[in-house]
Amino acid sequence: MRADDTPLIRLEDYRPSDWLIDTVDLDIRLDPHKTKVRALLALRPNPAGDGGAPLVLDGDDLALAGIALDGTPLAQDAYSATPGSLTVHAPPARGFTLTIETVLAPSANTKLMGLYRSSNVYCTQCEADGFRRITYFLDRPDVMSVYTVRLEAKKSDAPVLLSNGNLVAAGEVAGSDRHFAVWHDPHPKPAYLFALVGGALDHVREDYVTADGRKVELAVYVEPGKAGRAGWAMDSLVRCMRWDERVFGRNYDLEMFNVVAVSDFNMGAMENKGLNIFNDKYVLADPQTATDGDYASIEAIIAHEYFHNWTGNRITCRDWFQLCLKEGLTVFRDQEFSADERSRPVKRIADVRTLRATQFSEDAGPLAHPVRPRAYKEINNFYTPTVYEKGAEVIRMLKVLIGEDAFRTGMDLYFIRCDGTAATIEEFLACFAEASGRDLGHFARWYEQAGTPTIVASGRYDAQAKSYTLDLAQTTPATPGQTDKQPVVLPVVIGLVGKAGDLPLKTASEAYAGDGLIVLDRASLSVTFDDVPEPPIPSLLRGFSAPVRLELDLADADLLRLLSSDSDSFNCWQALQSVATRALVAAGRGDGATLAARADDIAGALGPFLRSQALADPAFAAQVLRLPAIADIAREIGRDVDPDAIHTAHRALSAAVGTNLRATLLELREALDTGQRYSPDAASAGRRALRNEALGLIAIAEPAAGARLAERQFAAADNLTDRLAALAAMTLIPGEDREALIARFGDIYRGEPLVLDKWLMAQALIAEHGTLDRVKGLMQHPAFSLGNPNRVRSLIGGFAANLTQFNRPDGAGYLFIADMVIALDRTNPQIASRLLGSFKSWRMLEPGRKALAETALAMVAQTPNLSRDVADIAERALA
């Protein structure tokens, strides 16, 4: 189907389902090639729908094997069935049962949607609309049903049989080599939360008692032989359950909670009620096969999917336009959990880095869309950074605006009022309006308007009056389909920094809400602070209180003073980032005259900071030491971007800083090398992070010295974090030693697919002309498979993230990715469409590259028989 043939689904066209399904009884007899599914649906007319309407059920590539109404087979003229739908022409105007039989081939399902096989394990993925690949159904989130599921399989093939809810029966099938398990979920849920797993799996178990006294059996299932790597996931699960009880008052509500790790998965994980299915990279961990970043990701994603039990499952979405209601809110919750478990300042910086790298760039390109889109052709293409990361920022702004107490009251109201329903953004905001007594109608504009606002700030000090006036103005650029932008509500948390620290804030302005909060809810405003004894340096957007770009007329010297003087950790970090960004933007635009001077200034500020604070908080110091990413500089330049010029400037600045700080960096590496055995705790991870940031700078500044350090670190390391950091440093240094270490790493980990993913990506990110040929060669490596999403994301996706090589001036990078998209579209359209999203910033390139990127995009768009997923991205990217 071409995108032009796909109907546009609009928010304004929403209407309730004409029919409801109260209960679903599934009998699924698993077989790799011929799985039989029998669905018994208890239907009734929806009082809010059209009582005389036919019953139209969704399907996707299905073949009907049987149908009966109230137990009686339907005559052929009473229904019509196609692979995409099943219609009962004149259903009874009362409650009735419908029995539907379908036959599936899980082993042939390469789309990894619906029911499929992953490494001989049966599993499902039903969000957003995969359940219709299992049986005909009202596959929409506002149709919520109680499920009872009977699974049957050969015992030798699938000794473990799991589904949603609680296990109510199990046993042998008489006279056969098969067995069965019956699962019942008492909580109504939409079809997208259905799940099953069947296979030979190891597990770890733990008993848990909720704050309200309910005993819960926890289990994490993994491939045979890997139970030893499931301990961290279990530990994370227990901690996040306890945190949710304490912080949000939410207790778990079933007798069992199961997590299953599978190796072939399009997403990171899925929150199916009581049976979370995970990409194995977000479950399996030990020091030899997982990095500090992996441990942190597992902790966060285990928490994210568990938190969905209330924000997504108990309360779900009325329709897919409300997707941010579960995803943005749950990202906010997992961010808060990680901040409490680790370092709140470091977590905030990491989240903002992600937001700017992924969501800001999405906002700046042809794929920009609001947090709540108004229309879509393919919902799978709206699982985006805007829905997730920006959606979380909107929740965070709401908390800043109304305060912590009102926010908690509003959440409690939401849980009580909307429990067991499919809710909307309006219902969610109404709870906070009631809790705070505020009109949130203006704030709701964040859900409707795309684009990243820019705040332009300037200040002036009146020495005679002892006052300081801060002028703020906001604008939002045009985005596809939205040319006229209205002001949004922006919480701007500020401080005024004097010689001895923060100055008191005194003002009569109505825009000042106290505690450093200015509410910018119009195009511009000015706030005058009184009794300011000295010219201050403004510290704006403390804690990154709003997801905006900030243009501030501060001199570099004033910004660098904030690094040592600001009481807000985020703005200490941001101060150095801002100075480095200015230098790199200028050099990227062809003006590198001041790069060396700014490098000296940056190093001059970093030296005292590192010597005085690095050992006290190495994780934070590692963030400060890391320069802005090349992609961030490209986004800031915005037009006529030359990736090679940015890369050259970035290497030059890194080399200058590394050279200037060489002695300090070496001393820090020595001081931070405690010789202790590996531990994934936050403090230990912070020490490794700073040592490895220092190694990277040394490798760029002094390649020979960097290579020696990397070799020694690789040889002495007792953990993957340090070995991978040594490999990453060596990839910056061309030559035989690099190739030898790459080969050695690959040989050591040849039996560890998740580690080889990192090895593949490290090579795909090498910023050298030969990388494309290297990537093509690695596609022939035994570890690589186009059929495994993790391998594709690591090697092909890694290359697409390589700013200089994806954007080669000869266009070869664009054509390679276009070819990969077309090839993948035949087997896994979701992975193909996400890979095509790497073109999201093509319009900002200089004319030569822009023309070549457009040609590659057009080649994809003109390919016959594109999936809906890929055709939609191609159409919007070229619009």
Secondary structure, 3 states (H helix, E strand, C coil): CCHHHCCCEEHHHCCCCCEEEEEEEEEEECCCCCEEEEEEEEEEECCCCCCCCCEEEECCCCCEEEEEECCEECCHHHEEEECCEEEECCCCCCCEEEEEEEEECHHHCCCCCEEEEECCEEEEECCCCCHHHCCCECCCCCCCEEEEEEEEEECCCCCEEEECCEEEEEEECCCCCEEEEEEEEEEEECHHHCCEEEECCEEEEEEEECCCCCEEEEEEEECCCCHHHCHHHHHHHHHHHHHHHHHHCCCCCCCEEEEEEECCCCCCEECCCCEEEEEHHHCCCCCCCCCHHHHHHHHHHHHHHHHCCCECCCEEECCHHHHHHHHHHHHHHHHHHHHHHCCHHHHHHHHHHHHHHHHHHHHCCCCCCCCCCCEECCHHHHCCHHHHHHHHHHHHHHHHHHCHHHHHHHHHHHHHHHCCCEECHHHHHHHHHHHHCCCCCCCCHHHHCCCCCEEEEEEEEECCCCEEEEEEEEECCCECCECCCCCCCEEEECEEEECCEECCCCCCCCCEEECCEEEECCCEEEEEECCCCCCCEEECCCCCCCCCEEEECCCHHHHHHHHHHCCCHHHHHHHHHHHHHHHHHHHHCCCCCCHHHHHHHHHHHHHHHHHHHCCCCHHHHHHHHCCCCHHHHHHHHCCCECHHHHHHHHHHHHHHHHHHCHHHHHHHHHHHCCCCCCCCCHHHHHHHHHHHHHHHHHHHHCHHHHHHHHHHHHHHCCCHHHHHHHHHHHCCCCCHHHHHHHHHHHHHCCCCHHHHHHHHHHHHCCCCCCHHHHHHHHCCCCCCCCCCHHHHHHHHHHHHCCHHHHCCCCCHHHHHHHHHHHHHHCCCHHHHHHHHHHHCCHHHECHHHHHHHHHHHHHHHCCCCCCHHHHHHHHHHHC
